[in-house]
Amino acid sequence: MIPLAQPVLGEAEERAVLDVLRSGQLSLGPRVPEFEAAFAERVGARHASAASSGTAALHLGLRAVGVSEGDEVITSPFSFVASANAIVYERAKPVFVDVDPVTLNLDPDAAAAAITGRTTAFLPVHIFGYPADVPALEAHGLPIVEDACEALGAVHPDGVKVGGRGHPAAFGFYANKQLTTGEGGMLTMGSAEHKERVDSERNQGRAPDMGWLDHDRLGFNYRLTDIACALGLAQLQRLDEMLADRARVAGWYREALGGGELGLPCEDAGGSVRGWFVFVVQVPRDRDGVIGRLRESGVQSKPYLPAIHLMSYYRETFGHREGEFPVCEDVAARSIALPFFPRMTEGQVTQVAEALVRAI
Ligand SMILES: Cc1ncc(COP(=O)(O)O)c(C=O)c1O
């Protein structure tokens, strides 16, 4: 079976993790600030705070910009459910708007039209690693929290790396991501005040100069271990190579699948650079049947992504229905993530492409 994803882990990761185990300091140790500093430098951010997941990083980012009960946050329905869930954690309301049919990211005009007196922030998602049009949102002067969980390595048209614009931006390090720590996340940001608040809130609300078991605000346990940070540091060393490998695999897929009736990921345009995370295609019909037939051919695939507003929790809580966001719904109903990982061979790509054409 060709798997959907496969991390690249080697001796450097083994050594890094063993060093932490031998040091005896498994948490709240030196690897956390080291990983934060190296990651911030990699994306051109002033500050970074490690967190236990991308979702935790998003949650901390929303709190940092002041999102709270009754607020509205404008976001994309075409995302992994965590981006909307993080808004709901604060009893704020995710206000979905439709996506651009080419980039599949938040449509900036639709986002502008959705602003009300209660709007406190935008939460754009760089879906499938393609940079969302954050500069267009910046024109409105509202806080922005970026979901960059799929977008490590992406670059905006003005040359600024995703995560480096100064807005809190959340990255995720689950095992299928460009860089993995097993589970984990990082919030990058430009504001020292945000960094101070985020570091305290991920650690049960404890300020850096406070004693253990002393807490001056509400917080969470969203810490990342030193084991995970050591793994992340080792992964950062090979990040450029892994990103280049992913881009090469994507190129093979384009060659093998182009010219037919499949919808392929948009090409980089206008200076945007995708940080390749997944290779998602839109099939013309019978998506679930195609997934089943791929499985019979030894190829793993999955529907990616279902529309958030049509999930039962969001229907029941916020009264969403089919037809509200036609571009998102059409794309979501036809999308399939194919096997995609740095060490995928050209032969495997050919095998997947042939199986896909047969399955359709
Ligand atoms: C777009 C998006 N947002 C948020 C997340 C949440 O990240 P994590 O699984 O690390 O909590 C993911 C991860 O899959 C994601 O793809």
The ligand as an ORCA input file, in Angstrom:
! r2SCAN-3c Opt
* xyz 0 1
  C      -5.251     24.054      8.362
  C      -4.948     23.422      9.679
  N      -5.235     24.095     10.806
  C      -4.973     23.598     12.019
  C      -4.401     22.357     12.180
  C      -4.202     21.845     13.563
  O      -2.916     21.422     13.842
  P      -2.675     20.311     14.987
  O      -3.174     19.011     14.431
  O      -1.198     20.334     15.175
  O      -3.418     20.738     16.194
  C      -4.064     21.607     11.035
  C      -3.429     20.294     11.181
  O      -3.747     19.308     10.658
  C      -4.366     22.144      9.756
  O      -4.112     21.448      8.650
*
